[in-house]
Amino acid sequence: MIKAVVFDVGETLIDETRIWSRWAERLGVSSFVLMGALGGMAALDRPHVDAFELVRPGFDLSAEEAAWERDDPDGLRNRFDAGDLYPDVREALAELRAAGYQVIIAGNQPRRAYEALVAMDLPADSVHTSEDWGVEKPQPEFFAKVAAVAGREPAEILYVGDRLDNDVLPAARAGMRTALLRRGPWGYLHAARPEAATADVVVDDLHAVLPAARRLT
């Protein structure tokens, strides 16, 4: 029986459209160009930073982020806020908590994302980031941390995310139940792959998570 539901962040709870649009402006290309490049990286199972290298050869992510902060210290830059939440997030998480499920947010995010998520006052029992834990998905230690903070056996946890490689497959290997969300470029691409059958359920929105959790035993 599922007792805890754990959510990824990017393109699961957070719509990254504004972030990528700001990156496109920063790099001096249209949003269409950068998002097309990102889609290509998703299809090729390459990291998103390779899209930056494609449009700007020799790109240095750390140096660019530091320069951007100097240029626009008070702007959102590559960060997110409550305006980037997908519309179904608050209601879907609240429904899960009202039904008695423990709700946890845990994804590959920098420490500053923790502050942004906490400031949103989401209906979640706890929020965790990979930088705070010192380990990232898809490493098995990440999912061991998830089980530890939940205080549950892995089989009692449903992990919800938009990717096979970072979410569904490693969570399943850790003994968790999994939901693949068809949202964002990775979500749509990965849901069309044969490996999507590995997920216990494929959902189109977060409102479908509660009935899925109730069905899983």
Secondary structure in CASP SS format (residue, H / E / C, confidence):
PFRMAT SS
TARGET T0000
AUTHOR 0000-0000-0000
METHOD secondary structure of the structure
MODEL  1
M C 1.00
I C 1.00
K C 1.00
A E 1.00
V E 1.00
V E 1.00
F E 1.00
D C 1.00
V C 1.00
G E 1.00
E C 1.00
T C 1.00
L C 1.00
I E 1.00
D C 1.00
E C 1.00
T H 1.00
R H 1.00
I H 1.00
W H 1.00
S H 1.00
R H 1.00
W H 1.00
A H 1.00
E H 1.00
R H 1.00
L H 1.00
G C 1.00
V C 1.00
S C 1.00
S H 1.00
F H 1.00
V H 1.00
L H 1.00
M H 1.00
G H 1.00
A H 1.00
L H 1.00
G H 1.00
G H 1.00
M H 1.00
A H 1.00
A H 1.00
L C 1.00
D C 1.00
R C 1.00
P C 1.00
H C 1.00
V H 1.00
D H 1.00
A H 1.00
F H 1.00
E H 1.00
L H 1.00
V H 1.00
R C 1.00
P C 1.00
G C 1.00
F C 1.00
D C 1.00
L H 1.00
S H 1.00
A H 1.00
E H 1.00
E H 1.00
A H 1.00
A H 1.00
W H 1.00
E H 1.00
R H 1.00
D H 1.00
D C 1.00
P C 1.00
D C 1.00
G C 1.00
L C 1.00
R C 1.00
N C 1.00
R C 1.00
F C 1.00
D C 1.00
A H 1.00
G H 1.00
D H 1.00
L E 1.00
Y C 1.00
P C 1.00
D C 1.00
V H 1.00
R H 1.00
E H 1.00
A H 1.00
L H 1.00
A H 1.00
E H 1.00
L H 1.00
R H 1.00
A H 1.00
A C 1.00
G C 1.00
Y C 1.00
Q E 1.00
V E 1.00
I E 1.00
I E 1.00
A E 1.00
G E 1.00
N C 1.00
Q C 1.00
P C 1.00
R H 1.00
R H 1.00
A H 1.00
Y H 1.00
E H 1.00
A H 1.00
L H 1.00
V H 1.00
A H 1.00
M C 1.00
D C 1.00
L C 1.00
P C 1.00
A C 1.00
D C 1.00
S E 1.00
V E 1.00
H E 1.00
T E 1.00
S H 1.00
E H 1.00
D H 1.00
W H 1.00
G C 1.00
V C 1.00
E C 1.00
K C 1.00
P C 1.00
Q C 1.00
P H 1.00
E H 1.00
F H 1.00
F H 1.00
A H 1.00
K H 1.00
V H 1.00
A H 1.00
A H 1.00
V H 1.00
A H 1.00
G C 1.00
R C 1.00
E C 1.00
P H 1.00
A H 1.00
E H 1.00
I E 1.00
L E 1.00
Y E 1.00
V E 1.00
G E 1.00
D C 1.00
R C 1.00
L H 1.00
D H 1.00
N H 1.00
D H 1.00
V H 1.00
L H 1.00
P H 1.00
A H 1.00
A H 1.00
R H 1.00
A C 1.00
G C 1.00
M C 1.00
R E 1.00
T E 1.00
A E 1.00
L E 1.00
L E 1.00
R C 1.00
R C 1.00
G H 1.00
P H 1.00
W H 1.00
G H 1.00
Y H 1.00
L H 1.00
H H 1.00
A H 1.00
A C 1.00
R C 1.00
P H 1.00
E H 1.00
A H 1.00
A H 1.00
T H 1.00
A C 1.00
D C 1.00
V E 1.00
V E 1.00
V E 1.00
D C 1.00
D C 1.00
L H 1.00
H H 1.00
A H 1.00
V H 1.00
L H 1.00
P H 1.00
A H 1.00
A H 1.00
R H 1.00
R H 1.00
L C 1.00
T C 1.00
END
